[in-house]
Amino acid sequence: MATISIDNAGKLEIPLEVRQQLGLTAAQSLTLEVTNGCIILQPVGSKPTVHRHGTALVVETPPLGNLDTLIDDLREERIQSHLST
C-alpha cells in the first residue's frame, strides 16, 4: 500500500505505478465518493457500455491499465496457484 500526502492546495499525487496500472492519464477526470470514512476515486466514464454492432453485442470497458503489468500479475497468480497445489 502506498502512502501519499495532500499538499497545501489540497492536491494529492497518485503514484506512477498506480496510474499505469489503472490506465489513468494526465488531466483525466475522476469522481470522488466518501463511503464509511473512505475516499473512493473512480475514473469518469468507467462503466462499461453495450451497443449492437450488426448481430453482435459489443461491450466497451475502460482501459485495463498497463497490459504488461496485467499480464505479469496474471502470470504470477497462476504460478502461485500451481505451487500451492
C-alpha positions in Angstrom: 0.0 0.0 0.0 1.4 3.4 -1.0 1.3 6.4 1.4 0.6 9.7 -0.2 0.2 13.2 1.2 -2.0 16.2 0.5 -0.3 19.5 -0.3 -1.3 22.9 0.9 -3.6 23.4 -2.2 -5.4 20.1 -1.3 -3.9 18.2 -4.2 -2.6 14.7 -4.0 -0.4 12.7 -6.4 -1.3 9.2 -7.4 1.9 7.2 -7.8 3.0 6.5 -11.4 2.7 2.7 -10.9 -0.9 3.0 -9.8 -1.7 5.4 -12.7 -0.2 3.0 -15.1 -2.0 0.0 -13.6 -5.3 1.8 -13.9 -4.7 3.4 -17.3 -5.1 6.9 -15.9 -3.8 9.8 -18.0 -2.9 13.4 -17.2 -5.9 15.7 -16.6 -8.3 12.8 -16.6 -11.5 13.4 -14.5 -12.3 11.2 -11.6 -15.4 11.1 -9.4 -14.9 11.3 -5.6 -17.1 9.5 -3.2 -16.9 9.2 0.6 -18.2 5.9 1.9 -17.8 4.7 5.5 -15.0 7.2 6.1 -13.1 6.1 3.0 -12.4 8.1 -0.1 -13.2 6.3 -3.4 -11.8 7.8 -6.6 -13.1 6.4 -9.9 -12.4 7.4 -13.5 -15.3 9.2 -15.1 -16.9 7.0 -17.7 -15.6 3.9 -16.2 -18.8 2.0 -16.5 -19.0 -0.4 -19.5 -21.3 0.5 -22.3 -23.1 -2.0 -24.5 -24.2 -1.5 -28.1 -25.1 -3.6 -31.1 -22.7 -4.0 -34.0 -24.5 -5.9 -36.7 -25.8 -9.0 -35.0 -23.2 -8.9 -32.1 -23.5 -7.1 -28.8 -20.3 -5.2 -28.0 -19.2 -4.3 -24.5 -16.8 -1.4 -24.2 -15.0 -1.1 -21.0 -12.4 1.3 -19.6 -8.7 0.5 -20.2 -7.4 -2.2 -18.0 -4.2 -0.3 -17.4 -0.7 -1.3 -18.4 -1.1 -4.5 -20.3 2.4 -5.7 -19.4 1.6 -5.2 -15.7 -1.7 -7.0 -16.1 -0.1 -10.0 -17.8 2.7 -10.2 -15.2 0.1 -10.1 -12.4 -2.0 -12.9 -14.0 1.1 -15.0 -14.7 2.2 -14.6 -11.1 -1.2 -15.6 -9.8 -1.2 -18.7 -12.0 2.3 -19.7 -10.8 1.3 -19.3 -7.2 -1.9 -21.3 -7.6 0.1 -24.2 -9.2 2.7 -24.0 -6.4 0.1 -24.3 -3.7 -1.5 -27.4 -5.1 
